Amino acid sequence: MMCLLCVLVIFLQVFAYDHCFWSMDESVKEKYAGQDVVFKCLGENILQNAFEGYNACIFAYGQTGSGKSYTMMGTADQPGLIPRLCSGLFERAQKEENEEQSFKVEVSYMEIYNEKVRDLLDPKGSRQSLKVREHSVYGPYVDGLSKLAVASYKDIESLMSEGNKSRTVAATNMNEESSRSHAVFKIILTHTLYDVQSGTSGEKVGKLSLVDLAGSERATKTGAAGDRLKEGSNINKSLTTLGLVISALADQAAGKNKNKFVPYRDSVLTWLLKDSLGGNSKTAMVATVSPAADNYDETLSTLRYADRAKNIVNHAVVNEDPNARIIRELREEVEKLREQLTKAEAMKSPELKERLEESEKLIQEMTVTWEEKLRKTEEIAQERQKQLESLGISLQSSGIKVGDNKCFLVNLNADPALNELLVYYLKEHTLIGSDNSQDIQLCGMGILPEHCIIDITPEGQVMLTPQKNTRTFVNGSAVVCPIQLHHGDRILWGNNHFFSNSVEQLDTDGDNSSEVSSEINFSYEYAQMEVTMKALGSNDPMQSILQSLEQQHEEEKRSALERQRLMYEHELEQLRRRLSPEKQQFRSMDRFSFHSPSAQQRLRQWAEEREEMLTHSLRKLREQIVKANLYVREANFIGEELDKRTEYKVTLQIPASSLNANSKRGAILSEPAIQVRRKGKGKQIWSLEKLENRLVDMRDLYQEWKDCEEDNPEVYAKRLNFPERADPFYDEQENHSLIGVANVFLECLFYDVKLQYAVPIINQKGEVSGRLHIEVVRVSGEIDDRLVGGEDSPDYSNENDTQERKLVCRIKILQATGLPQHLSNFVFCKYTFWDQLEPVNVAPEVDPSLSSTSKEPRCMVVFDHCNEVSVNISEDFMEHLYDGALAIEVYGHKQSGDRKNPALWDLGIIQAKTRSLRDRWSEVTRKVELWVQILELNENGEYCPVEVTPAKDVCTGGIFQLRQGQSRRIQVEVRSVQESGTLPLMEESILSVGIGCVQIKHVKSQKVPENYQDRDLERLRRKWLCALTKRQEYLDQQLQKLVGKPDKTEDDADREAQLLEMRLTLTEERNAVMVPSAGSGIPGAPAEWTPVPGMETHIPVIFLDLNGKIHFFPLQVKAEASWDSTVHDCIQLSKGTAADERVYLIVRATVQLSHPAEMQLVLRKRICVNVYGRQGFAQSFLRRMSHRSSIPGCGVTFEIVSNIPEDAQGAEEREALARMAANVEDAASADSEAYIEKYLRSVLAVENILTLDRLRQVCF
């Protein structure tokens, strides 16, 4: 039996279950399903099964906040399944009980956290974890778990309330999240039947297991997806194993693998629920999902989880007289073990003794009479009440009810079920601390034996006085002297004990000194954020970052309408100019018509969605920053207490999801990360989730240390540093790290064109950390032109026809180059194409000739991977080809011998910097060829190219041989040079062609006419020098600050080394400006090439001086114009040229560019012509017979430079900027604002990099 709350059907993914409940809005009465409906569908059947003697189980699965606890427990007004089941059980038992039958009920309550079992009904508290055992007769059980007899529903309600209080106390002391623990409430119903005539009796025993699982989103977001592995923690082991068990049982039920191993014992939860899952039990699963769009992945995972669980087949049987059978079998086993022990006495077998003691203990527990069980339950209840009272906790179980003159504190907890559950009444003089003599006893981090005193004055004022050197906060502010408390004030003691003060009779005189209104109920999250924000205060640069992001968001909102209007006008003008009758072919850019009303509506909707997404992103970032600071504070506290010499700091990084072109742009701008540094070792960057999981193990170590500190601290210190024990504070051996993501755009699959490209690998700093060389080509399959055109064709409505068509493409990953040295060890790739379920892992090629101990950095890794993928052609897939990309994640391991501070003059570093400089310039440069031909009318009436003969004294590429008195035309062609840079350049058309500037030079003249003036090259060098000068001034200023700093931290030392390295490499860049080496790829460098015939050797530079936000495309364009040489009024063009003369002209072509910007580019080419008169037959024959080498035209290659590279203008590496932005001491200073501004600029540059590279790939 499976049921579900709030099922969403998205993208035609349909799931079927036994029940489906819509419980989002109670006001929609026609479809709202309340707690009574859920209980009627599920609870009544479960209850009936229990009375019939079956085992039954019901568990809730879903992400935190989706309604699990509400479904299972409910509220006081709307009780959930568990309270209704318990209440219905006793109501029915009371009605049916008579002289022929009776009912007995026993309960147990336990919590599973981090693979440890705690008894929530233990009067000594739930600090001690219990062992899980499995007996051959009894099955899996928890050794030492309290099993208490109850006589009414009030008894169960009281036990659950007190169990939750114990759970709250333990969770608060250990700072554990209850949403990450599983709670199992078990009810054992013994139904005894009496035969009055014969005097015999029989029993039927039904066991109800009611399970509230932990939030599933942590497993789905990290475990199943593999985005971030949760190493070193068992926090998700139960949920992961539960999924594996369900999958194995579902396969067995489907007949796929009858002998498949079911890993019950891989986790405590599945071990204890062995009978409930595929065994002797009738089990129901409630899958709760959230209707929020941003929870789509978790919702889909939950639905799939439940769909698999529905296929499990259980084999439930009635448990008739099980106790008598079990006792008989246990006694037989005891006798057998005693015989074996007697025979093996000489061997001193401890294993047999343990098994014997275990069986005897079970027999003793099962033979206890009902009266003894009731007496034991009463004793445990009294002991538990005393224990709670000793901590200062009130035993009030149903809500907070106090008298008019009572002052009390209530706990605040992140779990609504545990929030405001503990009530601490205040005396006239109340002592708070960890010592047993204190009135309110608190344990955990930051709590001293005598921590605080609260006094109630005769006037009714409540005064709080903190002890010296204690951590006490009121309303988020640290308190060091006595302070008056008001109703609603939030108090924090230690690291994690949050309370709300309730003083009903005070503040009646209108005193407004309290910061808040007493009518407002403050949550745990509010109190936690309040402390963090005020503790950071104005010195928190994170707040400045958030404010900057929010300000930018507001500015974008104000200018959005104006941008849309300009976009409409620009696009309309483009369409008018481009859509001429001869230009009706499809362009991928123009598949949407922006001037149509539907397009405007889509654009408005896109703008609204983007605004909503950005707002959500900023809110989420704020929450994550608060959480990161809380975790860092706790980790630093534990590390300091245990003398781990490890420091944790909050930094910022770009989320890995934002590096994927398939993610929504602008979704998450930045996320907090944790910088981990151990003294004497290098630094590491952890994700927030990783620290969160490590904290679980840190807390366990801290608790062990606190428990053993007084007994034998020396022994525990040795255990703490034992080599085999995993250290949660620092990774001695790091796992693989994400180098970056390479996005391959798939628009080439529309055409029979192979994409060969070196895709940039973008890291989480927003920098290019290497290139991945790939090939993508369509092997088979065709895409209909109507689909490619992006238009809705009325005659193309057969969806089945579309689905039957397949496209096969071949993906090759050849190699990765330019990788960072410290991550170049065992580099591998991972990608998922379209709707593939499993990712493809690409391992590197291993060259046995290379020594594994070589110290040379392997910045190039060969993969030689080839994969053919077959995909059904659908509209969704078409949209993916247009807008999506194949995101290839590149991972690497840190070099084991990586030096912490390599020499600044290291050859490898210099070579890497040189390569980096060449790559940066390559991104903003592209070479363009301008070819000129002169056409003359021949004897057949056709215009043909004239002969161009080379000459050593002419540097224009050759001499055009013109016949006197002929009709002529000039043909100009502009085309991009392949593999000459990655600047996206699109020549749309040649607007005009001109020729003039006639010059006559003597052959023997030493002075050759200057072809081009390199003014643009001089202008480029001036601008570059200016940028380098500013960079040098900045570096010198920062170095001066660090040199004069008295107490330098390790961060300061690292930053100083980085700045020195950048200062030294700056000299190399300055030299490259003025005297670039041949083949360096820097504009103006001497050319190392052999030009084709007719091409000039000199490469002039054209500097466009655009900004860095550019786009692109490539074409080759050609224009032809008639040329009347008589208009030049030059006699040398009308008569034959003398043998000792050279006639030079300049051809000018005005080219319209659409990318990288809408602009006109003027290209000039000097040509040399020779005019010869009419020749006789003999001369013509000899000319043809000589057949000297000739070429049809001559050309020149221009190097187009769009702008100075962005990195050349930057002053500091982005990793340093992120660290400085997150850790600068004074956020209000000018330096802080500069760091934040530079970091934000680098974050926002990622989207521009992806957009630019999309167009580059289209060009290639």
Number of C-alpha atoms within 10 A of each C-alpha: 17 20 23 23 23 19 23 18 12 9 7 6 9 10 13 14 14 10 14 17 17 16 18 16 11 12 8 11 10 7 13 14 19 18 17 15 12 22 20 11 13 21 21 17 14 21 20 14 20 28 21 16 23 25 27 26 22 23 20 23 26 27 26 20 15 21 22 25 24 17 24 24 18 19 14 10 6 15 18 23 25 20 20 21 22 17 16 16 21 18 13 14 19 13 8 13 14 12 10 12 16 16 22 16 22 21 22 23 24 24 25 21 26 22 19 18 24 25 26 29 28 24 21 15 19 21 19 12 15 16 14 17 15 14 13 10 13 14 12 18 15 17 15 13 19 19 20 24 24 19 13 16 18 13 14 22 16 16 22 20 20 25 24 21 25 25 24 27 25 20 21 23 21 19 19 18 16 23 21 18 22 21 25 21 17 19 24 20 23 22 23 18 18 16 12 10 6 7 7 9 13 15 20 21 24 26 23 25 24 22 24 23 24 28 23 21 18 19 24 22 16 15 17 14 12 12 12 13 16 21 12 15 18 19 24 25 19 25 24 18 21 22 19 17 23 24 18 23 26 21 18 20 16 13 10 11 13 12 10 11 11 17 17 19 15 16 20 24 27 22 23 20 20 20 21 24 25 23 17 18 26 25 24 23 19 23 27 27 27 22 14 10 8 11 14 15 12 20 28 18 20 23 25 14 18 24 18 17 23 19 18 21 18 17 12 19 14 18 19 18 17 16 17 14 12 16 19 13 16 21 15 12 18 19 12 13 18 15 12 14 19 12 11 12 12 8 9 12 12 11 9 16 14 11 15 19 13 15 22 16 12 16 18 10 12 13 11 10 9 13 10 11 17 16 13 15 18 15 13 18 19 13 15 21 16 15 16 22 16 16 20 22 23 18 18 15 17 11 11 13 10 14 8 9 11 14 22 20 22 21 22 28 25 14 16 17 17 19 17 21 25 29 23 20 18 20 14 13 13 17 22 24 23 20 17 13 14 20 23 22 22 24 19 22 23 19 24 21 16 19 25 23 19 21 18 18 11 8 7 15 16 22 17 22 18 22 19 12 9 18 19 24 19 23 22 21 18 16 18 16 10 14 14 16 23 25 21 23 23 29 25 22 24 20 19 23 22 21 26 26 21 21 22 18 14 18 16 8 6 7 9 11 10 15 10 15 12 16 8 8 11 15 16 21 14 14 22 21 19 17 22 21 18 15 15 14 13 15 19 22 25 25 18 20 23 18 13 16 18 16 12 12 15 14 11 13 15 11 10 15 13 10 12 16 12 11 14 17 14 13 16 16 12 12 15 9 10 12 11 9 7 7 10 9 9 13 12 14 8 13 13 14 16 21 16 12 10 12 14 16 12 13 14 15 12 12 16 14 12 17 19 12 18 20 18 15 18 21 13 15 19 19 13 16 24 21 19 25 20 17 20 22 18 21 23 18 17 21 18 13 14 16 9 16 14 19 21 25 21 23 24 25 23 22 21 18 15 22 25 23 23 16 13 12 17 16 19 21 20 23 21 26 23 24 18 20 20 17 11 10 10 13 18 14 17 20 16 20 17 18 22 19 19 22 22 22 20 21 20 13 17 20 17 13 20 16 13 15 14 9 11 11 14 12 11 16 14 10 13 18 12 11 9 8 9 14 18 18 23 18 14 10 9 11 13 16 15 18 25 28 32 30 24 25 27 22 20 18 25 20 12 12 13 15 22 14 18 21 23 24 25 25 23 24 22 25 20 23 19 26 22 28 20 21 17 23 21 22 17 13 17 16 17 12 11 13 17 17 16 18 12 10 10 6 7 12 10 8 10 9 11 17 13 10 14 16 16 18 18 17 20 18 20 18 18 26 19 21 25 18 18 18 22 23 20 17 27 23 24 15 18 15 17 15 9 11 8 10 13 14 14 18 16 18 16 11 9 7 6 8 9 9 7 8 10 9 16 18 18 18 22 19 21 15 16 14 11 13 14 14 17 15 20 19 14 11 15 19 13 17 18 20 14 21 21 21 19 24 23 25 20 21 19 19 15 11 9 14 10 12 10 11 12 16 11 9 10 15 16 16 11 16 16 17 14 17 19 15 21 21 25 20 21 21 27 22 23 22 19 20 20 26 23 26 25 21 16 13 7 7 8 10 15 16 22 22 20 25 21 20 11 7 13 17 21 23 26 27 27 25 18 22 20 16 15 14 15 20 18 19 18 22 17 23 19 23 16 12 11 15 22 26 28 28 28 23 25 18 18 21 13 15 20 13 18 14 10 17 14 14 15 14 14 10 10 9 9 13 14 8 16 13 10 14 13 16 18 15 14 23 19 14 15 20 17 13 16 21 15 15 20 18 13 16 20 15 11 15 18 12 11 17 12 9 11 7 8 13 10 15 14 14 13 15 20 20 17 17 22 16 16 19 18 15 17 18 13 13 19 16 11 19 20 14 13 17 15 12 12 19 21 21 24 24 17 17 16 10 8 9 15 12 18 23 21 20 19 17 21 21 23 23 20 17 14 13 13 17 13 20 21 24 21 23 13 15 17 16 16 17 15 14 17 11 18 11 9 14 10 13 11 19 21 18 15 16 19 13 9 10 15 20 20 20 16 17 17 17 24 16 21 20 20 18 19 24 19 11 13 17 16 15 18 19 21 24 25 22 19 23 21 17 13 12 11 8 9 9 11 11 11 10 12 10 9 8 8 11 10 17 20 19 25 27 26 23 23 20 21 20 27 24 21 23 20 15 14 17 15 15 19 19 17 22 17 19 24 24 20 22 28 25 19 19 15 14 23 14 12 10 16 24 19 14 24 25 18 18 28 20 13 21 24 15 17 25 19 15 20 21 16 21 23 25 21 23 22 17 19 17
